Amino acid sequence: MWNRLCRSRALPSDPFVSQSSFTTPGGTKPNKSPEMAAGAVTLGLPLPSYRLSTPFPPSAPRPRNLFPKAHRRRPYLRPISSSLLEGEQQLSFTEPEAVLLESLLGIQGRGRAASPQQLQDVERAVQTLESLQGLPEPTSSSLIEGCWQLIFTTRPGTASPIQRTFVGVDFFKIFQEVYLRTDDPRVSNIVKFSDAIGELKVEAAAKIKDRRRILFQFDRAAFSFKFLPFKVPYPVPFRLLGDEAKGWLDTTYLSHNGNIRISRGNKGTTFVLQKETEPRQRLLSAISGGTGVTEVIDELVSLNPKEVADVSVTMEGEWQLLWASQMKNESWSSIAANGLKGLQIVTVDGRLENLVDPFPGFKISANGNLIRISNSNMYIVTMKDGAVSVGTLKFPLDIKSEFRMELLYIDRKIRITRGTEGILFVHLRLDRRL
């Protein structure tokens, strides 16, 4: 709906908001603080995920192969329910909702950097939920009100320059406030730059047209900077824009627990929003923003206090390293051996290959084996050899190392491990060979 202003000096064309410093039109603050809005949420995962804390045994039994052939079959996907609590309320996701959230993991820029296949997966999941309809009259439900965080949007060619600037940058958080049951109904879009800098809030007067459509007209906007005691007006002459400041927003799906909303705007843009983002989404957001990663890792790992029974169906595949805790004085061979940058490939028989591309035309590879220690969460990683490729030339590289790896968390998309010296690694699965 922000697209109505794309030919003006323009607004970010997405309906989103931040709970950092806002009040309702009546002057009261919403019940939830900004921290709660971005805080605890729940997601039941399609496959079991685990917290693994078994210590490495002093005299470990004989290692066995990580991937027995008996477990090569495709796992059955069970219905999904949540496992996190917020206060006394337990949130949950239906299986179609969880499929949508799963398809969004790993997409950068809230859809800006999505591949054609990722866009197809998201659109298919969105259409499935829209066909289920959710709450029959979303604009009449109190569940539509509150603060919603944008997690995905399509990007039509009519999107405004500011939409392209802010919405596609993961470092910025984009929210939408919806308050329809007041004397001054409003829908507000907020770009939160950071806790230290502040936010841009663009407000629109709103009214309900029918059971799912909201009409709006932008009428004011301002920057709120932490380092200034006053707001800075956003220089857009709303009164002179006429119809360009108007639009509508259809809610095509609202979950029965009020946590997921799908909307389509008058410019054809699709939005996926959540009131509470689940831990894996917050982890990827923290990695993009560069802050608070270890805290979210601790939260995510603590959700699944179980021992690993068998993880063969989830370990194999291609994994992209997203984040590693600080390492100092590492050689390129050591980086390749530990899989610190680039791609890691785990095969069904436990073979391991780390690929590092430090710059175009130059590649480093390291090969070895990954062997699980009995039924614990500990693994022996043995790197045997490697190679350096420069263009079409290939030179052998002497890489011989052995170290222990602890699996802390794993599901269909995310893997968290701890290596030597307590270094943490977060990997994202790239393929779907499950």
N, C-alpha and C positions, 0 to 999 in steps of 0.2 A: 504494500500500500504506500510505501515511501516513493514508489516510482512515479506517482502523480506529480512530483516536484522535480523530475529529472531534467527538465529543460530550463529550470530556474538556476539560481546559484546553489540550490539543491541540498536535499537532505539525504542521509543514508537510507536507501529504499528498503528497509526491513523493519518490521514491527517488533522491537525488542527493548528490554529494560533492565536496569540494575537496581538492586535494593540498597545501594550504598547510602543514599541520603535523600529519601523522598517522603512525601506525605500525601495523603489523600486530599482531594479537593476540599473536604470538610476540615482539614487541618490536623487530622489524626494520623498516626503512623500505623502501617500494617502490623499485624501481630508478630510476623517473623522478622528477625534481624537479617542483615545481609549474609552473616555467617551461616545462619540456619538455611537460608535460601540456597546457598551453594553447598550445604552440608549434607548430613547423613541421609542416604537414600538407599534403596534396595534393588537388587536384581538377582533373580534366580537364574543361574546360567544353564544353557542348553546341555552342557556336559558337566560332570562333577568337577569342582575345583578344590584345591587342597591347601592347607597350611602344613608345612612339613618342618618339624623341629627335632627329629630324632638325631642325637649326636652320632658322629662317626665312631663306630665301634673300635675299641683298642685292638681287638683281634677279629677283624672282619671275616665272615665266611667267604667261601670261594665265590667271586663275582659270577653272575649269570648274564646271558645276553639280554639286553634291554628290550628287544622286540621279538618275542616268540611268535612263530608263524600262526599260532592259534588265535592271535588277536589282530589279524589283519582285516577282519571284516569291518564293515561300516557300522558305527554304533547307532543304536536306536535313540532318537531324540525324544526325551520325555517332556510333558508339559512343564511350564516354568512357573515358579513362584518365588517371591522375594525372600531374602534372608536378613535384611537389615531393619532395624527399628529406629523410628524417629519419635522420641518420647515414648508414648504408649501406643502409637499408631503404626501398624505394619503395612507398608506399601507392597504392592504386588504387580506383576506384569503377566498378561495373558501370553500364550505362545506367539501369536501374530505380532504383539507389541515387542516381545523380546527379539523376534526375527528382525524387526525394523532397527532396534537399537544395535543389534549385532552387525547389521549391514553398514551402520554409520561409523563403527569403530575403525580408526585408522584413516578416515577421510579428512584431509587437511583443509583449512580455510573454510570450514562449514559448507563444503561442496565445491569450492572454487577449484581445488586441485584434484577433484574426483575423476577417475578413469571412466570411459564409456561403460565398462562392465559394472563398476560400482554404482554409477547413476542408474543403470537398469535394475540392479538389485534393490536400490532404495525405492525407485518408483514402483516396482512390483510390490514391495512391502507396504508402501503407502496406499496403493490401490486396494490391497487386501483389507487393510484397516478401514478405508473409506467404504468398502462394500459391506463391512460389518456394522458401520454407522456409529457405534458407541452410544453415548447418550443421545436420545432422539431429538431433544431441543436444547442444544448447548447454550444458546444465548439466554435462555430462561433459567439456567442452572447457576447456582452460586459458585460451582466448581470452576467456572471459566474465569472468575475474578482472581486477582493476585499478580504475582510476579513470575514471568515465564522467561526462561533462558533459551535463546536460539541455539540449536545444535546442528541445523542443516537448512539450506535454502538453495533453490535453483537460481540460476543467474541469467535471466533473459537479457537480450541486447539492449533493452530499454532501461536497464538499471542505471541509476544516477551515478556520477563520479564518486560521490561520497560513500554510496553503498559499496562500490567496488573497493574503495580505500579502506573502510573500516571493517565491513562484514567478513571480508576474505582474509583478515589477519587474525590468527589464533591468539595472539598476545592480548588483543582487546576482547572483552566480554560484551556480548550483545544481549539485551533483555527487552522485554515488553511488559508494561503494566496494563492491566485491564480492570477498570473499576466502573461498572455500569449502574450500580444501585446506590447512587448518591444524587444530591441535588445538582451536581455538575458532572455528568458521566464523561469519562475520559479514557482514551487509549494513548499511552505514551511509549515512545521508543528511546532507549538509553544505550549509549556507547560508553562503557566503563573502560577508561584507558589503563588505570591501575589504582591500587589503594593509595599510592603516594601522589599521583597526579590529579585524578578527579574524573569527571564524566561530562558528556553532552546529553542533555535531555530535550527531546522534541515532543511536544504535547499536542493532542488533537481533541477537539470536542467530539463526542460520539453519541450515537443513538441506535437503538435496536430497530432493524427494519422487519425482520421475520425471525423464525426459529433458529437460523444459523448465520444471518448476515448482520454485520455491524457497519453502519455508515459513519464516516469520520471527516473532519476538516481541521487541518493543522492551523493553529492560531498563535503558538508561542514556542520559543526555544531558548536555551541558555546553557553556557558552560559553567560548571561548578569546579573550580580548582581548589585543591587543598591548601595551596599557599596564598590564596586570596580570601579575604573575609566577606567578599561580595560576589554575586554572579555576574558573568559577562554575557550580555545578550548575543544571541546568534543572529547575524545580520541578514535575515530573509524577510522581505516585506509580504507577509502572508496575506494581508488584506488586498494587496494589489495582484495577487496571483490568480484570484478567481477560482475557476474549476480546477486549476492545476494543484490547488491545495486540498482538493477533495478526493475521496476514494471510498472503497468498500473492502471488507475483509470477511470472507466466508470461513466458518469453522466446519470443516468436513469430517473431522473426527475429534471427539473428546472422550478420553478414557473414563470408565466408571469410577475410578478412584481419583480422577482429576489431576493426574500427573503428566499425561501426554496429550498434546494438542497438535492437530494438523490443520493448517489454514491455507487458503488460496486467495491471492489478492487480485485486484481489478486489472493489473498488468500481466496476469498469468503466472505470477511467481508462487511457488509452493514453499511453505515454511513448516518445519518440524520443531516444536518447542517442548520443554519440560519445566516443571516447577522444581523438581529435585533431580539433579544429575547423579547417576550411579557412580560408584568408585572408579570403575575402569575409565569412564569418560573423564572424570576429574584427574585421573593419573595422566592421561594423554594431554589434557589441558595444562597441567602443571609442567609437563615436559616441554610443551610449546612455549609456555611463559618463562621457564627457567627457574621457577621457585616452588618450594614446598613439595618436591618430588618424594623425598624419603618419608615425609609424614603421610602422604597418600598411600605409599607402598605399605607402610605399617598398618594402615587401616584396612587395605585390601587383603593383606595376608591374614590379618586377625579374623576375617569373616569365615574362614574355613579351617577350624581347628581339627583337621583329620589327618590320618596317616595315609600315604599313598598305597593303594592296593595294586593298581596296575595303570600305567599311564602310556602304554605303548601306542594306543590309537591317537593320542594327542601330541606326542613328541615328534613324530616324523613330519617332515615338510620343510618349507623354506621360511626362515625367520629373519626379519630385518631388525638390526639393533637400533633401538630408538634412544636409549640413554644408558650411560654407565657412570657410576660414582667416580670421584676424582682419582686419577692415576698420574704419577709423576715419573719422569725419567724412563719412559718406556721406549724400547727400540721397535722398529717396524716389524721385526720378526716376532717379538713378544706380543705386539698388538695383534698380528695375524693369528698367532697360536691361541691367544685367548679369545679371539673373535670380537675384539673390542670395537671395531668399526666395520660396517658393511653387512654382508649377507652370511647367514649360517644355514647350512643344509644338513639335515639329519635324515638318513635313509632308514628303511624298515629293518635292516639288519644291524643298525647301530653305528654305521660309518658316519663320520663327521667331516665336513669341509667348511672352512672359513674363507671367505673371499673379501678382500679389502681393495678398494679403488681410491687411493690417495689423491690422484688427479688423472685426467684423461690420458689414455694410452699407456698407463702404468698400473699393473695389477699384482697383488700378492695373494697367494693361496697357501693354505695349510691344511693338511689331511691327517686324520687320526680316527680314534674310536671312542665311543661313549658307552660305558658299561655301568650298569646299576649294581649297587651293593645290596644283595639280598632283597628284602622287601622294604628297605628304608628309603629315605629321600636323598640319600647321598649317592654320588656317581664318581667314577674314576674317568678322567679325560686324559687320553694318551695321544699326543701329537707326534707323528712319526717323520713326516717330510713336508716339503713345500716347494714353491717355485715363484720366481719373479718373471712377469711377462712385460716386455717393453715392445709395444707394437706387435709384430709377428715373431719376435725373438723370445725365447723362453730359457731361463737359467735356473738350475736347481738351487734350492735354498735349504740349508741345514737347520731344520726346526725339530728339536727333540725335547719334549717336556711332558711332565705328568703332574696333574694337580687334581684336587677334589672340587666338586661342584655340588652345591646344595640347591635342590629345587624347592622354592618357597611358595610358588603359585603357578597354576597353569589352567587354561581353558581353551576354547576353540580359537581365540584371537590373541591372548596375552600370555606371556611367560615371564616369570620373575625368578632369577637365580642369584645365588651368592657364590662368588669364586674365592680365589686366594686373597689373603689380607682383608677379607670382609667386603670386597668390592661387589656392588649390586649391579645387575644387568636387567634391563627391560627389553624384551623382544616382541615384535608384532608379526603374526603369521601372515605370509603373503599368499600361499596357495590354499586349496580346499580339499586336499586329498585325505579326507577323513572317512 
